[in-house]
Amino acid sequence: MPTRISVGRVRTTYEFIKAHRHEFNVRTMCRLLEVAPSGYYDWLKQPISKRAKEDARLLRLIRASFMASQGTYGAPRVFLDLREAGETCSKHRVQRLMRINGLRALHGYRTRRWSIGKPSVLIPNVLQRRFTATRPNKAWVTDITYIRTWQGWLYLAVVMDLFSRKIVGWSAGPTIHRELVLNAVLMAVRRRRPQSTLIHSDQGTQYGSDAWLRFCRSNRLAPSMSRKGNCWDNAVAESFFSSLKKERIKKHIYKNRELALADLSDYIETFYNRTRRHSHLGGISPEEFEAANKVQRRSVH
């Protein structure tokens, strides 16, 4: 009694039959090739397998997630999007479909470093690379980077809460003077109302000036500073800038500073803080992480 065969075998049989249909009928060919006629007829009714159809459906969802992240999500974050939407596929399947269809996340590029002078006051490294905080506003990090525009450089200063990796304050301007840093930290202070918060920075005149120290004292901030020439002491801030340039600014020069400022605002406030999945936070956004923490603290009390 003939048995059912695989789709690949049926396809091969079909091609052979098609080439010799003027000589043989279907049943004769199936008997010669030792295949079941039912397999051939089943294939005629459904030439595309159920798995291929499911791959096509998943690919549409994968493309939607990939495009929503503006090409910045790799397979792990796309997989989390699908899981949140109720899909039960594996991470390896997502990786395979993205690889086959050329969906590759953007990669970073080397950044330019510059010397910004020595601080007038040396501040000890209190943070000591302890980048995990147990509560909001326990420790902040701050740093400065640059953005290319046809009008010239646009400098960006940010303040990040280590608890949730949320950008709680930021400021951008055409110069790298101390007001750039003070405006960013002032935004963070107004938003978060800190109490004895540690704020860590790289070495630089902006963070070692008397104005900086007075500002910290008046706003209940305890300053900390990286060691000279050691970027790893402020690695979390450097990582944020790497993501920003990889996911939004990569090899792009804005026409003017206003366009760059608008795009920075959209990335920080809309995408990064509210939407972007953060691996350190278990695959959720900083705002989702803080909201979940608030619910947890209420349930405990």
C-alpha positions as CSV (number, residue, x, y, z in Angstrom):
1,M,0.0,0.0,0.0
2,P,1.6,3.4,-1.0
3,T,2.3,5.8,1.8
4,R,2.2,9.5,2.1
5,I,5.4,11.4,1.3
6,S,7.0,14.7,2.1
7,V,6.1,17.9,0.2
8,G,9.6,18.0,-1.3
9,R,9.2,14.5,-2.7
10,V,5.8,15.4,-4.1
11,R,7.2,18.5,-5.7
12,T,9.9,16.5,-7.4
13,T,7.3,14.0,-8.6
14,Y,5.2,16.8,-9.9
15,E,8.1,18.2,-12.0
16,F,8.8,14.8,-13.4
17,I,5.2,14.2,-14.2
18,K,4.9,17.6,-15.8
19,A,7.9,16.9,-18.1
20,H,6.5,13.6,-19.2
21,R,2.8,14.1,-19.0
22,H,2.4,13.4,-22.7
23,E,3.7,9.8,-22.1
24,F,2.2,8.8,-18.8
25,N,-0.8,9.5,-16.6
26,V,-0.6,10.4,-12.9
27,R,-1.3,7.0,-11.4
28,T,1.2,5.3,-13.7
29,M,3.9,7.8,-12.7
30,C,3.1,7.6,-8.9
31,R,3.3,3.8,-9.2
32,L,6.7,3.9,-10.9
33,L,8.1,6.4,-8.4
34,E,6.5,4.6,-5.4
35,V,4.6,7.6,-4.2
36,A,0.9,8.0,-3.2
37,P,-1.3,9.8,-5.7
38,S,-3.1,11.4,-2.7
39,G,0.2,13.3,-1.9
40,Y,0.4,14.7,-5.4
41,Y,-3.3,15.8,-5.3
42,D,-2.8,17.3,-1.8
43,W,0.1,19.3,-3.1
44,L,-1.9,20.6,-6.1
45,K,-4.5,21.9,-3.7
46,Q,-2.0,23.5,-1.3
47,P,1.4,24.0,-2.9
48,I,2.5,26.3,0.0
49,S,3.0,24.5,3.3
50,K,1.4,25.6,6.6
51,R,4.8,26.5,8.0
52,A,5.6,28.7,5.0
53,K,2.3,30.5,5.4
54,E,3.0,31.0,9.1
55,D,6.5,32.4,8.3
56,A,5.0,34.9,5.9
57,R,2.5,36.0,8.6
58,L,5.2,36.3,11.2
59,L,7.4,38.2,8.8
60,R,4.7,40.9,8.4
61,L,4.7,41.3,12.2
62,I,8.5,41.4,12.3
63,R,8.7,44.0,9.7
64,A,6.1,46.2,11.5
65,S,8.2,46.0,14.7
66,F,11.4,46.6,12.9
67,M,10.0,49.7,11.0
68,A,8.4,51.0,14.2
69,S,11.9,51.1,15.8
70,Q,13.3,52.9,12.7
71,G,15.5,49.9,12.0
72,T,17.2,49.8,15.4
73,Y,15.7,46.6,16.9
74,G,17.5,43.3,16.4
75,A,15.9,39.9,16.9
76,P,15.8,40.0,20.7
77,R,13.8,43.2,20.9
78,V,11.6,42.2,18.0
79,F,10.9,38.9,19.7
80,L,9.8,40.8,22.8
81,D,7.4,42.9,20.7
82,L,5.9,39.7,19.2
83,R,5.6,38.0,22.6
84,E,3.9,41.1,24.0
85,A,1.4,40.9,21.1
86,G,0.6,37.3,22.0
87,E,2.7,35.4,19.6
88,T,4.4,32.1,20.7
89,C,7.2,31.7,18.2
90,S,10.8,31.2,19.3
91,K,13.6,33.8,19.2
92,H,15.6,31.6,16.8
93,R,12.7,31.7,14.3
94,V,12.6,35.5,14.5
95,Q,16.4,35.6,13.9
96,R,16.1,33.3,10.9
97,L,13.4,35.3,9.3
98,M,15.2,38.5,9.9
99,R,18.4,37.1,8.5
100,I,16.8,35.6,5.4
101,N,14.9,38.9,4.6
102,G,17.9,41.2,5.2
103,L,16.4,42.9,8.4
104,R,19.6,43.9,10.2
105,A,19.7,46.4,13.1
106,L,21.9,49.5,12.7
107,H,25.4,49.3,14.2
108,G,27.3,52.0,15.9
109,Y,30.4,53.8,14.6
110,R,33.5,55.3,16.2
111,T,33.1,58.7,17.8
112,R,35.4,61.6,17.9
113,R,37.0,62.5,21.2
114,W,38.2,65.9,22.1
115,S,40.0,67.6,25.0
116,I,37.8,70.0,27.1
117,G,40.4,71.1,29.6
118,K,41.1,70.3,33.2
119,P,38.6,71.0,36.0
120,S,39.6,73.7,38.4
121,V,38.6,71.5,41.3
122,L,39.3,67.7,41.4
123,I,36.3,65.7,42.7
124,P,36.7,62.1,43.9
125,N,35.1,59.2,42.1
126,V,32.4,58.4,44.6
127,L,30.3,56.3,42.2
128,Q,33.1,53.7,41.5
129,R,31.3,52.2,38.5
130,R,28.3,51.1,40.7
131,F,25.8,51.6,37.8
132,T,22.9,49.8,39.4
133,A,20.7,51.8,41.7
134,T,18.0,50.4,44.1
135,R,15.7,53.4,44.0
136,P,14.9,56.4,41.8
137,N,17.1,59.5,42.3
138,K,19.8,57.6,44.2
139,A,22.4,58.2,41.5
140,W,22.5,60.2,38.3
141,V,25.2,60.3,35.5
142,T,25.7,63.2,33.2
143,D,27.8,63.7,30.1
144,I,28.2,65.8,26.8
145,T,28.3,64.8,23.2
146,Y,28.1,66.6,19.8
147,I,25.8,66.5,16.8
148,R,26.8,67.5,13.2
149,T,24.7,70.1,11.4
150,W,25.4,72.3,8.4
151,Q,25.3,75.3,10.8
152,G,28.1,73.8,12.9
153,W,28.2,71.6,16.0
154,L,25.2,71.2,18.3
155,Y,26.3,70.0,21.8
156,L,24.0,67.8,23.9
157,A,24.2,67.3,27.6
158,V,22.1,64.7,29.3
159,V,21.3,63.5,32.9
160,M,20.3,59.8,33.4
161,D,18.8,58.2,36.4
162,L,20.7,54.9,37.0
163,F,17.7,53.3,38.6
164,S,15.6,53.2,35.4
165,R,18.1,54.5,32.8
166,K,15.7,57.3,32.0
167,I,16.9,60.6,30.7
168,V,15.6,63.0,33.3
169,G,17.2,66.1,32.0
170,W,18.9,67.3,28.8
171,S,20.0,70.5,27.1
172,A,21.4,71.3,23.6
173,G,23.1,74.4,22.3
174,P,25.8,75.7,19.9
175,T,28.5,76.0,22.6
176,I,29.9,73.7,25.2
177,H,30.0,76.2,28.0
178,R,28.9,75.4,31.6
179,E,25.4,76.7,31.0
180,L,24.8,73.7,28.8
181,V,25.4,71.4,31.7
182,L,23.6,73.5,34.2
183,N,20.5,73.7,32.1
184,A,20.4,69.9,31.7
185,V,20.7,69.3,35.4
186,L,18.2,72.1,36.2
187,M,15.6,70.2,34.1
188,A,16.4,67.0,36.1
189,V,16.1,68.8,39.4
190,R,12.7,70.4,38.5
191,R,11.4,67.1,37.3
192,R,12.6,64.8,40.1
193,R,13.1,67.0,43.2
194,P,16.2,65.1,44.4
195,Q,17.3,64.5,48.0
196,S,21.0,63.8,48.5
197,T,21.4,62.4,45.0
198,L,24.8,61.4,43.7
199,I,25.6,63.0,40.3
200,H,28.6,61.5,38.4
201,S,30.4,63.1,35.4
202,D,33.5,62.9,33.4
203,Q,36.4,65.3,34.0
204,G,36.0,68.7,32.4
205,T,35.9,72.4,33.2
206,Q,32.0,72.4,33.1
207,Y,31.9,69.8,36.0
208,G,34.8,71.1,38.0
209,S,33.9,74.8,38.2
210,D,32.9,76.7,41.3
211,A,29.5,77.4,39.6
212,W,29.0,73.7,39.3
213,L,29.8,73.0,42.9
214,R,27.6,75.8,44.2
215,F,24.7,74.5,42.0
216,C,25.1,71.0,43.4
217,R,25.1,72.2,47.0
218,S,22.1,74.4,46.5
219,N,20.1,71.5,44.9
220,R,21.1,68.7,47.3
221,L,23.4,67.0,44.8
222,A,26.6,65.2,45.7
223,P,29.1,65.4,42.9
224,S,31.3,62.6,41.7
225,M,33.9,62.6,38.9
226,S,35.6,60.0,36.7
227,R,39.3,59.4,36.8
228,K,41.4,61.1,34.2
229,G,41.3,59.4,30.8
230,N,39.0,56.6,32.0
231,C,35.8,56.6,29.9
232,W,34.6,53.4,31.6
233,D,33.9,55.3,34.8
234,N,31.0,56.9,33.0
235,A,30.2,53.9,30.7
236,V,26.4,54.1,31.0
237,A,26.2,57.7,29.7
238,E,28.6,56.7,26.9
239,S,26.3,53.8,26.1
240,F,23.3,56.1,25.7
241,F,25.2,58.4,23.3
242,S,26.2,55.3,21.3
243,S,22.6,54.2,21.0
244,L,21.5,57.7,20.1
245,K,24.0,58.0,17.3
246,K,23.4,54.4,16.1
247,E,19.6,54.5,16.2
248,R,18.9,58.1,15.1
249,I,21.8,60.2,14.0
250,K,24.1,57.6,12.3
251,K,26.1,59.3,9.4
252,H,23.4,62.0,9.1
253,I,24.1,65.8,9.0
254,Y,21.1,68.0,9.8
255,K,20.4,71.1,7.7
256,N,20.3,73.3,10.8
257,R,20.4,73.1,14.6
258,E,16.6,73.5,14.9
259,L,16.0,70.3,12.9
260,A,18.6,68.5,15.0
261,L,17.0,69.8,18.2
262,A,13.5,68.6,17.2
263,D,14.9,65.1,16.3
264,L,16.8,64.9,19.6
265,S,13.6,65.8,21.5
266,D,11.6,63.1,19.7
267,Y,14.2,60.4,20.3
268,I,14.7,61.2,24.0
269,E,11.2,62.0,25.2
270,T,9.1,59.9,22.8
271,F,11.2,56.9,21.7
272,Y,13.9,56.3,24.3
273,N,12.1,57.1,27.6
274,R,8.6,55.8,26.6
275,T,9.0,53.1,24.0
276,R,12.5,51.7,23.5
277,R,13.1,48.3,25.1
278,H,16.1,48.4,27.4
279,S,18.0,45.2,27.9
280,H,19.1,46.2,31.4
281,L,15.5,46.6,32.4
282,G,14.3,43.2,31.3
283,G,13.2,44.4,27.8
284,I,10.8,47.3,28.8
285,S,11.2,51.0,28.5
286,P,12.4,53.3,31.3
287,E,9.0,54.8,31.9
288,E,7.4,51.3,32.0
289,F,10.0,50.2,34.5
290,E,9.4,53.2,36.8
291,A,5.6,52.7,36.6
292,A,6.0,49.0,37.5
293,N,8.2,50.0,40.4
294,K,5.6,52.4,41.8
295,V,2.9,49.7,41.6
296,Q,5.2,47.3,43.4
297,R,6.0,49.7,46.2
298,R,2.3,50.5,46.7
299,S,1.5,46.8,47.0
300,V,4.2,46.4,49.6
301,H,3.0,49.2,51.7
